[in-house]
């Protein structure tokens, strides 16, 4: 479960390899879930919010990173197969040119450009 402060929404991922967006309103006591979206073929391990373009990135043990536009519900870009056995963590570095840094089970990190 991840909270996305810029999107003002929650994101969950489960054993079915799908992400779900939740809009939770404590005022209205209403919990809405969007339709699940399949972006990966293995366990989703991390997420990060991207500011430009305004989207989220998810990574997975399937060795891919997907940039996903939550508003328009579409995948914007996919980075594939640079990790040997899967991606465990990633971070968005907005102060360093908008790079994404990802780590897997290797002894190195990958840097992805905008």
C-alpha positions in Angstrom: 0.0 0.0 0.0 1.4 3.4 -1.0 0.1 6.9 -0.5 0.7 9.3 -3.4 0.6 12.9 -1.9 0.8 14.6 -5.3 -2.0 12.5 -6.8 -4.0 12.6 -3.5 -4.7 8.9 -3.9 -3.6 5.4 -2.6 -2.1 2.6 -4.7 -2.2 -1.1 -3.9 -0.7 -4.1 -5.6 -1.4 -7.7 -4.9 -0.6 -11.3 -5.9 -2.5 -10.9 -9.1 0.3 -8.4 -10.4 -2.3 -5.6 -10.8 -2.4 -2.1 -9.4 -5.5 -0.5 -8.0 -6.0 3.2 -7.3 -8.1 4.1 -4.3 -9.6 7.5 -3.7 -10.4 7.7 0.0 -12.5 10.6 1.3 -12.7 10.8 5.1 -15.3 13.6 4.9 -17.7 11.6 2.8 -16.7 8.3 4.4 -16.4 7.0 0.9 -13.8 4.6 -0.5 -13.7 4.2 -4.3 -11.5 1.7 -6.1 -10.7 2.0 -9.8 -10.6 -1.0 -12.1 -7.4 -3.1 -11.6 -4.7 -2.5 -14.2 -2.2 -5.2 -15.2 1.2 -3.6 -15.9 3.5 -6.4 -14.9 3.8 -10.2 -15.1 5.4 -10.7 -11.6 5.2 -9.2 -8.1 5.1 -5.4 -8.0 7.8 -4.3 -5.5 7.9 -0.5 -5.4 6.4 2.7 -6.8 7.4 6.3 -7.0 5.6 9.5 -8.1 7.0 11.3 -11.2 6.5 15.0 -11.6 7.3 15.4 -15.3 5.3 13.7 -16.8 2.8 13.7 -14.0 2.5 9.9 -13.4 3.6 7.1 -11.2 6.3 4.5 -11.9 6.0 0.9 -10.7 8.7 -1.7 -10.7 8.5 -5.5 -10.5 10.3 -8.8 -10.2 9.5 -9.1 -14.0 12.6 -6.8 -14.5 10.6 -3.8 -15.8 9.6 -0.3 -14.8 6.3 1.1 -16.1 5.4 4.8 -16.1 1.6 5.0 -15.7 -0.8 8.0 -16.1 -3.4 7.5 -13.4 -5.7 10.2 -14.7 -5.9 8.9 -18.3 -5.3 5.3 -17.2 -2.6 4.5 -19.7 0.9 3.2 -19.7 3.3 6.0 -20.9 6.6 4.2 -21.1 8.2 0.9 -20.2 11.8 0.2 -19.3 12.7 -3.5 -19.7 15.2 -6.2 -18.9 18.3 -4.3 -17.6 18.2 -6.1 -14.3 19.2 -9.8 -14.2 16.5 -11.1 -11.8 14.1 -8.4 -11.0 13.8 -4.9 -9.5 13.4 -4.5 -5.7 13.5 -0.7 -5.2 13.6 2.5 -7.2 13.7 6.3 -6.5 12.8 9.3 -8.6 15.6 12.0 -8.4 13.8 15.2 -9.4 16.8 17.3 -8.3 19.2 15.4 -10.6 17.5 15.8 -14.0 14.4 13.6 -13.3 16.4 10.4 -13.2 15.0 7.1 -11.9 17.5 4.9 -10.0 16.6 1.2 -9.6 18.2 -1.6 -7.7 17.7 -5.3 -8.0 19.6 -8.3 -6.7 22.9 -7.2 -8.5 25.8 -5.3 -7.0 25.0 -2.2 -9.1 22.2 0.3 -9.7 20.6 1.3 -13.0 20.0 4.9 -13.9 17.1 5.7 -16.3 16.9 9.0 -18.1 13.9 11.1 -18.7 
